[in-house]
Amino acid sequence: MRKRVNISLLATGVPGLDSILGGGLPEFSFNLIAGCPGSGKTTLAHQIMFTLAKPERRALFFTVLGEPPLKMLRYQQQFSFFDPKKIDRSIKFVNLNDHVVTGHFDQVLARIMEEVQAFSPGFVFVDSFRSLMLEASHHAKETLSPLQFMQELGIKLSGWQATTFLIGEYTPDEDAHPVFSVADGLLSLNQSVYRNSMVRKIQILKMRGQQTSPGIHTFRITGDGIEVFPAASIPSDSETLGPPPDRRHSERRLAMGVPGLDDMLGGGLPAGYSLLVAGPSGSGKTVLATAFLAEGVRRGEPGVIVAFEQTPSQSWTHTIDELVRAGKIGLINTRLMDLSIDEIVQRLIVLIQKMKATRVVIDSLSGFELAVAPTFREDFRESLFRMITVLSGLGVTVLMTSELEDRYTDLRFSSYGSAFLTDAIIVQRYIEMNSRLKRVMAVVKVRGSQHSDQLRQYEITDEGLVIGDPVVEYERLLGGQPTPTLARPHVGKSR
């Protein structure tokens, strides 16, 4: 029985890319980086090249009929991955323009192999390969057909033990090009613009010999280059990020930091649960979330907050502001309008692991939806499900706030239909009493646990939330006058 040949995997140096590739890039593979103009193909190729190129394994970068190397490098050197010390020592740029315009594929191939033999590279890049194919095919002088050229190029470079990258302006919706079948790996990049937001996506359409992450993944281009955000996946029972679902929620209860609220929840919020705090504007959702995080710090339980609507100076207490500055609470504070759920999840996972956080607050789902790029909003509900599942798998306890319009007689918990995703729900409302608006709250559900069925009035003070007596007590003090109609949830023990 023959032994299986082990294929070495190369770390690309592109955050998130190795994950969706299935561990890295196969050594000596013949790859195509395809996409529309401006999608980041050249940046991706350069980031990989500057990561992998070393004096003992050098890289050749061929340019074809596009911008000259000096102009290309002028822009690429703006990225942090660019290392000028590698130019000519570990990386060499060669312009094939003079050979391509002759229309002889055999001459182009000969020039490429001449440079390969002289420089002995471990990596070869051709940008733009499609320009090369189009220009040469316009002439009738070639002795090799385009397909023969691609096959010969692949065979020779693989025989030279070089990992090859062809960069070209190919799009997924065009007819299959011969290079698609010749390539071992096919990375497709695209971008979409909607009003003032731009979303970039990458998909591994093909990678021979290894299991890649299916689907489309978002990425962002920053001063550090490209960062890929692998799509959050729901792990199977054998791949859970934490304990199995039936054992994930322990009997341990977390204190909420609001006197009286733990009793309403039946002894606190079970560790590992997801809690939705729903209410209208000004009802104190963020104040409650702040108390939840501050209580965790007091008990040695670090926390992380994702704030989409407000900055610490606008709504947080001075204590929380200090905790964030002291590094005891992690903060993701963004107002970008082109985010993806996967980007937020990845940033959250990194921060949770860095801080060893056990409590997470997302404030709020309303701001979250606005921050997400329009192309993702139609799948927002599904994305929330994936996010909550991933965070639950990490073993953290999640508190999310949701902005609701208070209709006084209509009890709703979320405009996203996400209430069923959470293990517990607290609803905050306004009611009219004695010609004044009063705040009341109720625990709607705590899955698998007894909890209070009372509507209790509360106030927001300098010390935070202060929970008062049940609303029925105020009815008695008012001489039995009925309170306005208020939709009352079915409460008790939630399944």
Residue pairs with C-beta under 8 A, 6 or more apart in sequence:
7 26
7 27
7 209
7 210
8 26
8 27
9 18
9 21
9 23
9 24
9 25
9 26
9 27
9 210
10 24
10 25
10 26
10 27
10 52
10 163
11 18
11 24
11 51
12 18
12 21
12 24
12 25
12 47
12 48
12 51
12 52
13 47
13 48
13 50
13 51
13 52
13 81
14 44
14 47
14 48
14 51
14 225
14 226
14 227
14 228
15 226
15 227
15 228
16 217
16 219
16 227
16 228
16 229
16 230
16 346
17 202
17 226
17 228
18 24
18 25
19 213
19 228
19 230
20 202
20 204
20 212
20 213
20 217
20 228
20 230
21 204
21 207
21 210
21 212
21 213
22 207
22 210
22 211
22 212
22 213
23 210
25 31
25 48
25 163
25 185
26 163
26 184
26 185
26 207
26 208
26 209
26 210
27 163
28 158
28 161
28 162
28 163
29 163
29 164
29 184
29 185
29 207
29 208
30 154
30 157
30 158
30 164
30 166
30 182
30 183
30 184
30 185
31 163
31 164
31 165
31 166
31 183
31 184
31 185
31 186
31 187
32 129
32 165
32 166
32 167
32 168
32 170
32 179
32 180
32 183
32 185
32 186
32 187
33 41
33 44
33 45
33 165
33 166
33 167
33 168
33 187
33 189
34 41
34 168
34 169
34 170
34 171
34 172
34 186
34 187
34 188
34 189
35 41
35 169
35 170
35 171
35 188
35 189
35 190
35 191
36 169
36 171
36 189
36 190
36 191
37 169
38 191
39 189
39 190
39 191
39 200
40 189
40 191
40 200
40 219
40 221
40 226
41 127
41 167
41 168
41 169
41 189
42 72
42 76
42 127
42 167
43 76
43 79
43 221
43 225
43 226
44 187
44 189
44 226
45 61
45 125
45 127
45 165
45 167
46 76
46 79
46 81
46 82
47 79
47 81
47 225
47 226
48 165
49 59
49 61
49 91
49 123
49 125
50 81
50 82
50 83
50 86
50 91
51 81
52 59
52 122
52 123
52 163
53 59
53 86
53 90
53 91
53 122
53 123
54 90
55 89
55 90
57 121
57 122
57 123
58 89
58 90
58 91
58 92
58 119
58 120
58 121
58 122
58 123
59 90
59 91
59 92
59 121
59 122
59 123
59 124
59 125
60 91
60 92
60 94
60 115
60 116
60 119
60 121
60 123
60 124
60 125
61 69
61 91
61 92
61 93
61 94
61 125
61 127
62 93
62 94
62 95
62 96
62 112
62 115
62 124
62 125
62 126
62 127
63 69
63 72
63 93
63 94
63 95
63 96
63 97
63 127
64 95
64 96
64 97
64 100
64 126
64 127
64 128
64 129
64 131
64 132
64 135
65 97
65 100
65 101
65 128
65 131
65 132
65 135
66 72
66 127
66 128
66 131
68 95
69 93
69 95
72 93
73 82
73 87
73 93
76 82
77 84
78 223
79 223
79 224
79 225
80 223
80 224
80 225
81 224
81 225
87 93
92 115
92 119
92 121
94 115
96 108
96 111
96 112
96 126
96 132
99 107
99 108
99 111
100 108
100 131
100 132
100 135
100 136
101 135
102 139
102 141
103 135
103 136
103 138
103 139
103 140
103 141
103 142
104 136
104 139
104 141
104 142
104 143
105 136
105 142
105 143
105 144
105 145
105 146
105 148
105 149
106 142
106 143
106 144
106 149
108 132
108 136
108 149
109 144
109 149
109 152
109 153
109 156
112 124
112 126
112 153
113 156
116 124
116 156
116 157
116 160
116 162
121 162
122 161
122 162
122 163
123 162
123 163
123 164
123 165
124 157
124 162
124 163
124 164
124 165
125 164
125 165
125 166
125 167
126 132
126 164
126 165
126 166
126 167
127 167
128 167
128 168
128 169
129 166
129 167
129 168
129 179
130 168
130 169
130 170
131 168
131 169
133 146
133 149
133 168
133 179
136 142
136 146
136 149
137 146
142 149
144 152
146 178
147 178
147 182
150 178
150 179
150 182
151 182
153 164
154 164
154 182
154 183
157 164
158 164
166 179
166 183
168 179
170 177
170 179
170 180
170 188
171 190
172 188
172 190
172 203
172 205
180 186
180 206
183 206
184 206
184 207
184 208
184 209
185 204
185 206
185 207
185 208
186 204
186 205
186 206
186 207
187 202
187 203
187 204
187 205
188 202
188 203
188 204
188 205
189 200
189 201
189 202
189 219
190 200
190 201
191 198
191 199
191 200
191 201
192 198
192 199
192 201
192 375
194 373
194 374
194 375
195 374
196 337
197 337
197 338
197 373
197 374
198 338
199 218
199 338
199 340
199 373
199 375
199 376
200 218
200 219
200 220
200 221
201 216
201 217
201 218
201 219
202 216
202 217
202 218
202 219
202 228
203 215
203 216
203 217
204 212
204 213
213 230
213 231
213 233
215 231
216 231
217 228
217 229
217 230
217 231
217 342
218 228
218 229
218 340
218 342
218 343
219 226
219 227
219 228
219 229
220 226
220 227
220 229
220 343
229 340
229 342
229 343
229 345
229 346
230 342
230 346
231 342
231 386
232 341
232 342
232 345
232 346
232 383
232 386
232 387
232 389
232 390
233 386
233 390
234 386
234 389
234 390
235 241
235 389
235 393
237 244
237 245
240 248
240 393
241 390
241 393
241 394
241 395
242 248
242 392
242 393
242 394
242 395
243 395
248 272
248 392
248 393
248 395
249 270
249 271
249 272
249 273
249 423
249 448
250 270
250 271
250 272
251 270
252 270
252 271
253 262
253 265
253 267
253 268
253 269
253 270
253 271
254 268
254 269
254 270
254 271
254 295
254 296
254 301
254 359
254 397
255 262
255 268
255 295
255 299
256 262
256 265
256 268
256 269
256 288
256 291
256 292
256 295
257 291
257 292
257 293
257 294
257 295
257 296
257 298
257 464
258 288
258 291
258 464
258 465
258 467
259 466
259 467
260 456
260 467
261 288
261 465
261 467
262 268
262 269
263 452
264 443
264 451
264 452
264 454
264 456
264 467
265 424
265 443
265 446
265 449
265 451
265 452
266 446
266 449
266 450
266 451
266 452
267 449
269 275
269 397
269 424
269 446
270 423
270 424
270 446
270 448
270 449
271 358
271 397
272 392
272 395
272 396
272 397
273 397
273 398
273 422
273 423
273 424
273 446
273 447
274 388
274 391
274 392
274 397
274 398
274 399
274 400
274 421
274 422
274 423
274 424
275 397
275 398
275 399
275 400
275 422
275 423
275 424
275 425
275 426
276 400
276 401
276 402
276 413
276 414
276 418
276 419
276 422
276 424
276 425
276 426
277 285
277 288
277 289
277 399
277 400
277 401
277 402
277 425
277 426
277 428
278 285
278 401
278 402
278 404
278 412
278 413
278 414
278 419
278 425
278 426
278 427
278 428
279 285
279 401
279 402
279 403
279 404
279 406
279 427
279 428
279 429
279 441
280 403
280 404
280 405
280 406
280 428
280 429
280 430
281 403
283 406
283 428
283 429
283 430
283 439
284 428
284 439
284 458
284 460
284 465
285 363
285 364
285 401
285 402
285 403
285 428
286 310
286 315
286 316
286 363
286 364
286 401
287 460
287 464
287 465
288 399
288 401
288 426
288 465
289 305
289 361
289 363
289 399
289 401
290 316
290 317
290 320
290 464
291 464
291 465
292 303
292 359
292 361
292 399
293 303
293 305
293 320
293 323
293 329
293 359
293 361
294 317
294 319
294 320
294 323
296 302
296 303
296 358
296 359
297 303
297 323
297 328
297 329
301 358
301 359
302 328
302 329
302 330
302 355
302 356
302 357
302 358
302 359
303 329
303 330
303 357
303 358
303 359
303 360
303 361
304 329
304 330
304 331
304 332
304 348
304 351
304 352
304 355
304 357
304 359
304 360
304 361
305 329
305 330
305 331
305 332
305 360
305 361
305 362
305 363
306 332
306 333
306 344
306 348
306 360
306 361
306 362
306 363
306 368
307 331
307 332
307 333
307 334
307 363
307 367
308 334
308 335
308 363
308 364
308 366
308 367
308 368
308 370
308 371
309 363
309 364
309 366
309 367
310 316
310 363
311 333
312 320
312 321
312 324
312 331
312 333
313 321
316 324
317 464
320 329
323 329
324 330
324 331
327 355
330 351
330 352
330 354
330 355
330 357
332 344
332 347
332 348
332 351
334 371
335 371
336 371
337 370
337 371
337 373
338 373
339 371
339 372
339 373
340 372
340 373
340 376
341 372
341 376
341 380
341 383
341 384
341 386
341 387
344 368
344 387
345 386
345 387
345 390
345 391
348 360
348 391
349 390
349 394
351 357
352 360
352 391
352 394
352 396
357 396
358 395
358 396
358 397
359 396
359 397
359 399
360 391
360 396
360 397
360 398
360 399
361 398
361 399
361 400
361 401
362 368
362 398
362 399
362 400
362 401
363 400
363 401
364 400
364 401
364 402
364 403
365 384
365 400
365 401
365 402
365 403
365 414
365 416
365 418
366 402
366 403
366 415
369 377
369 380
369 416
372 380
372 383
376 383
380 416
381 416
381 417
381 418
384 416
384 418
384 421
385 418
385 421
388 398
388 421
388 422
391 398
392 398
400 422
402 413
402 414
402 415
402 416
402 418
404 412
404 413
404 414
404 415
406 429
406 430
408 429
408 430
408 431
408 432
408 484
408 485
408 486
409 485
409 486
409 487
410 487
411 427
411 487
411 488
411 489
413 419
413 425
413 427
413 444
419 425
423 445
423 446
423 447
424 443
424 445
424 446
424 447
425 443
425 444
425 445
426 441
426 442
426 443
426 444
427 441
427 442
427 444
427 489
428 439
428 440
428 441
429 439
429 440
429 441
429 442
429 455
429 486
430 437
430 438
430 439
430 440
431 437
431 438
431 440
431 471
431 483
431 484
431 486
432 438
432 484
433 474
433 478
433 483
433 484
434 478
438 457
438 474
439 457
439 458
439 459
439 460
440 455
440 456
440 457
440 458
440 471
440 486
441 455
441 456
441 458
441 467
442 452
442 453
442 454
442 455
442 456
442 488
442 489
442 491
443 451
443 452
443 453
443 491
444 489
444 491
445 451
445 491
445 494
446 494
447 494
447 495
448 493
448 494
448 495
449 493
449 494
450 492
450 493
451 491
451 492
451 493
451 494
452 491
453 491
453 492
454 470
454 471
454 472
455 470
455 471
455 486
455 488
456 467
456 468
456 469
456 470
456 471
457 467
457 468
457 469
457 470
457 471
457 474
458 465
458 466
458 467
458 468
459 465
459 466
459 468
460 466
471 483
474 483
475 481
475 482
475 483
